[in-house]
Amino acid sequence: MTDKIETYIVDSFTDKPFKGNPAGVCILNQKLTDKKMQSIAKELGLSETAFICKIDNQDKYSIRYFSPVMEIPLCGHATLASSKVLFEINSKIDAIHFKNIQNLDLIIKKYGEKIEMEFPVYDTIPQNAPDELLNALGIEKIVNSEFNKETNILLLEIDNCELLNNLSPDFEKLKRSHNLINGVLITATSQRNGFDFESRYFWPWSGTNEDPVTGGTHTFLAKYWSNRLNKKKMNSFQCSERTGFMEVELISENKLLIKSEAQIILKGELRI
């Protein structure tokens, strides 16, 4: 017997189709094995696919995220994509709760075309970046190097936004340069009108070579730039080829609001 799963592709952190970060969204009526979810994520080939399943009669859902390589505990753009789908299916609701594998309660609210997500806030600690990693990225000089343990991501600040935009890493060398991280985030102050900082995220160790727009990195990136710029509310631009944007606001020591838009570009039926 063939199981049929309602499936979407959604471009997140953008107000235009084919920009931002595409995520798969699978709406489950029953639980799937980890192996099957991993196979679906690999088949779709997107940076992440979210699997959502209602857990009670309220607007509460479990959510899990898989890259083509492994399960990811928390993913911003796939959460935004899943929210966009659920709000479109039921236009009468304006709030959703997601529970991820870490048992975090992710509160999502709709404000017109914009969707606001409540995420945790994480700290970073100083950590040296290997020369081999910097060479693979094409970076000669950095301002700062920090590490976030919850996401296992290395953060590098550089002082040249043009260099950030033009980075073209050697991904094979990058993978060989470090074997203890999930990804490396490069960031710089923005020179674009209306934006405070920019970033790009490379993660050949655990996903695709580059994630076009990454909500999850803002769990620590927002606090990092809040301390650097002395601001609680900021606009972030991810300067990948597809580009994307979001508004971030630290509302407490451990809570962050991420607000942006998403575009549903495909609805279909997955048969397994």
C-alpha positions as CSV (number, residue, x, y, z in Angstrom):
1,M,0.0,0.0,0.0
2,T,1.3,3.5,-0.9
3,D,1.4,6.2,1.7
4,K,0.6,9.7,0.5
5,I,2.1,12.7,2.2
6,E,1.0,16.3,1.5
7,T,4.2,18.0,0.6
8,Y,5.2,21.6,-0.1
9,I,8.2,23.6,-1.2
10,V,8.4,27.1,0.4
11,D,10.9,29.9,-0.2
12,S,11.6,31.4,3.3
13,F,12.9,34.8,4.3
14,T,11.8,36.5,1.1
15,D,8.9,38.4,-0.4
16,K,9.7,37.0,-3.9
17,P,9.5,33.4,-5.3
18,F,12.9,31.8,-6.1
19,K,14.7,33.9,-3.6
20,G,15.4,33.2,0.1
21,N,15.9,29.7,1.3
22,P,13.7,26.8,-0.1
23,A,12.5,24.3,2.5
24,G,10.4,21.1,2.1
25,V,7.4,20.7,4.4
26,C,5.8,17.3,4.9
27,I,2.5,17.2,6.8
28,L,2.2,13.8,8.5
29,N,-0.9,12.0,9.7
30,Q,1.2,9.4,11.4
31,K,4.8,9.1,12.6
32,L,7.6,8.1,10.2
33,T,10.8,6.4,11.1
34,D,14.0,8.5,11.3
35,K,15.3,6.5,8.3
36,K,12.3,7.3,6.2
37,M,12.4,11.0,7.0
38,Q,16.1,11.1,6.2
39,S,15.4,9.3,2.9
40,I,12.7,11.9,2.0
41,A,15.0,14.8,2.8
42,K,17.7,13.3,0.7
43,E,15.3,12.8,-2.2
44,L,14.0,16.4,-2.1
45,G,17.6,17.6,-1.9
46,L,16.8,20.9,-0.1
47,S,18.9,22.2,2.7
48,E,16.2,21.1,5.1
49,T,12.9,19.4,5.0
50,A,10.5,19.8,8.0
51,F,8.1,17.0,9.1
52,I,5.2,18.3,11.1
53,C,2.5,16.4,12.9
54,K,-0.4,17.7,15.1
55,I,0.0,16.6,18.7
56,D,-3.4,17.7,20.1
57,N,-6.6,19.4,19.3
58,Q,-5.1,22.9,19.7
59,D,-2.8,24.4,17.2
60,K,0.3,22.5,18.5
61,Y,2.6,20.4,16.3
62,S,5.7,18.4,16.6
63,I,8.4,19.5,14.1
64,R,11.6,17.7,13.1
65,Y,14.1,18.9,10.5
66,F,16.4,16.8,8.2
67,S,19.1,18.0,5.9
68,P,20.1,15.6,3.1
69,V,22.8,14.4,5.4
70,M,21.5,14.4,9.0
71,E,18.8,15.5,11.4
72,I,19.1,19.2,12.4
73,P,17.7,20.1,15.9
74,L,16.5,23.6,15.0
75,C,16.0,25.2,11.7
76,G,14.6,28.7,11.2
77,H,13.7,28.7,7.5
78,A,12.0,25.3,7.7
79,T,10.0,26.6,10.7
80,L,9.0,29.7,8.8
81,A,8.0,27.5,5.8
82,S,5.9,25.2,7.9
83,S,4.2,28.1,9.5
84,K,3.4,29.6,6.1
85,V,1.8,26.3,5.0
86,L,-0.3,25.9,8.2
87,F,-1.5,29.5,8.1
88,E,-2.5,29.1,4.5
89,I,-4.4,25.8,5.2
90,N,-6.3,27.5,8.0
91,S,-6.6,31.2,7.5
92,K,-8.6,31.6,10.7
93,I,-5.6,30.9,13.0
94,D,-3.0,33.4,13.8
95,A,-0.8,31.5,16.2
96,I,1.0,28.1,16.2
97,H,3.1,26.2,18.7
98,F,5.9,23.9,17.5
99,K,7.7,21.5,19.7
100,N,11.1,20.3,18.3
101,I,13.3,17.4,19.3
102,Q,15.0,19.5,22.0
103,N,11.5,20.1,23.5
104,L,11.7,23.8,22.8
105,D,8.3,25.5,22.5
106,L,8.5,27.6,19.4
107,I,5.7,30.2,19.3
108,I,4.7,31.5,15.9
109,K,2.4,34.4,15.1
110,K,1.0,35.8,11.9
111,Y,0.9,39.6,11.2
112,G,-0.5,40.0,7.7
113,E,2.1,38.6,5.2
114,K,4.7,38.6,7.9
115,I,5.4,35.7,10.3
116,E,7.0,36.2,13.7
117,M,8.9,33.3,15.3
118,E,10.0,33.1,19.0
119,F,13.4,31.4,19.2
120,P,15.9,30.8,22.0
121,V,19.0,33.0,22.4
122,Y,22.4,31.4,22.7
123,D,25.8,32.6,23.7
124,T,29.2,32.3,21.9
125,I,32.6,31.8,23.4
126,P,36.0,32.7,21.9
127,Q,37.6,29.9,19.8
128,N,40.5,30.0,17.3
129,A,39.9,29.4,13.7
130,P,42.5,27.1,12.0
131,D,44.6,28.7,9.3
132,E,43.6,25.9,6.9
133,L,39.9,26.8,7.4
134,L,40.6,30.5,6.7
135,N,42.6,29.6,3.6
136,A,39.8,27.4,2.3
137,L,37.3,30.2,2.8
138,G,39.6,32.8,1.1
139,I,39.9,35.0,4.2
140,E,43.2,36.5,5.2
141,K,42.1,38.5,8.2
142,I,39.3,38.2,10.8
143,V,38.0,40.6,13.4
144,N,36.8,37.9,15.8
145,S,36.3,34.2,16.1
146,E,33.6,32.7,18.3
147,F,31.8,29.3,18.8
148,N,28.3,28.4,19.7
149,K,28.0,25.0,21.4
150,E,24.2,24.5,20.9
151,T,24.4,24.6,17.1
152,N,28.1,23.5,16.9
153,I,28.8,26.4,14.6
154,L,32.0,28.6,14.3
155,L,31.3,32.3,13.9
156,L,33.9,34.5,12.1
157,E,33.5,38.3,11.9
158,I,35.3,40.1,9.1
159,D,35.6,43.8,8.4
160,N,34.9,43.8,4.7
161,C,31.3,43.3,3.6
162,E,32.3,43.3,-0.1
163,L,34.7,40.3,0.6
164,L,31.8,38.6,2.4
165,N,29.6,39.0,-0.7
166,N,32.3,37.6,-3.0
167,L,33.5,34.6,-1.0
168,S,33.9,31.5,-3.1
169,P,35.2,28.8,-0.7
170,D,37.0,25.6,-1.8
171,F,34.5,23.2,-0.1
172,E,36.7,20.1,-0.3
173,K,39.5,21.9,1.5
174,L,37.0,23.4,3.9
175,K,35.7,20.0,4.9
176,R,39.2,18.8,5.6
177,S,40.2,21.9,7.6
178,H,38.0,21.1,10.6
179,N,36.2,17.9,11.8
180,L,34.5,19.1,15.0
181,I,31.9,21.6,13.7
182,N,28.6,21.5,11.8
183,G,29.2,24.7,9.9
184,V,31.0,28.1,9.7
185,L,29.2,31.4,9.7
186,I,30.9,34.5,8.3
187,T,29.5,37.9,9.2
188,A,30.2,41.6,8.8
189,T,28.5,45.0,9.4
190,S,26.2,45.9,6.5
191,Q,26.6,48.8,4.1
192,R,23.2,48.3,2.6
193,N,20.5,50.8,3.4
194,G,18.2,49.6,6.2
195,F,20.4,46.6,7.3
196,D,22.7,46.3,10.3
197,F,24.7,43.2,9.6
198,E,25.1,40.5,6.9
199,S,26.1,36.9,6.9
200,R,26.8,33.7,4.9
201,Y,26.7,30.2,6.2
202,F,28.7,27.3,4.9
203,W,28.1,23.8,6.2
204,P,29.5,21.0,3.9
205,W,30.1,18.9,7.0
206,S,26.4,18.5,7.8
207,G,24.2,19.7,4.9
208,T,24.8,21.5,1.6
209,N,27.8,23.6,0.7
210,E,26.0,26.9,1.5
211,D,22.6,27.5,3.2
212,P,21.0,30.5,1.4
213,V,19.3,32.0,4.4
214,T,19.7,30.7,7.9
215,G,17.3,31.5,10.7
216,G,18.9,29.1,13.2
217,T,22.2,30.9,13.2
218,H,20.5,34.0,14.5
219,T,19.9,32.3,17.8
220,F,23.5,33.4,18.6
221,L,24.2,35.9,15.8
222,A,21.5,38.3,17.1
223,K,23.0,38.5,20.6
224,Y,26.5,38.8,19.1
225,W,25.6,41.8,17.0
226,S,23.4,43.2,19.8
227,N,26.5,43.4,22.0
228,R,28.6,44.8,19.1
229,L,26.1,47.5,18.0
230,N,24.3,48.1,21.3
231,K,21.0,47.4,19.7
232,K,18.1,45.1,20.6
233,K,16.2,45.3,17.3
234,M,18.2,44.8,14.0
235,N,17.7,44.0,10.4
236,S,19.8,41.1,9.0
237,F,20.6,40.4,5.3
238,Q,22.0,37.1,4.1
239,C,24.1,37.8,1.0
240,S,24.1,34.4,-0.6
241,E,23.3,34.1,-4.3
242,R,19.6,33.8,-3.6
243,T,19.7,36.5,-0.8
244,G,17.2,36.8,2.1
245,F,16.3,39.1,5.0
246,M,14.8,39.1,8.5
247,E,14.1,41.4,11.4
248,V,15.5,40.2,14.7
249,E,14.7,41.5,18.2
250,L,16.0,40.4,21.6
251,I,13.1,40.6,24.0
252,S,14.9,39.0,27.0
253,E,18.1,37.2,27.9
254,N,16.9,34.0,26.5
255,K,14.2,34.9,23.9
256,L,14.5,36.2,20.4
257,L,11.9,37.3,17.8
258,I,12.6,36.6,14.1
259,K,10.2,38.2,11.6
260,S,10.1,37.8,7.9
261,E,8.0,36.5,4.9
262,A,7.7,33.2,2.9
263,Q,6.4,32.2,-0.5
264,I,4.8,28.8,-1.2
265,I,5.9,27.8,-4.7
266,L,4.9,24.1,-4.9
267,K,2.2,21.8,-3.4
268,G,2.1,18.1,-4.2
269,E,1.8,14.6,-2.9
270,L,4.7,12.5,-1.9
271,R,4.1,8.8,-2.4
272,I,6.2,6.3,-0.4
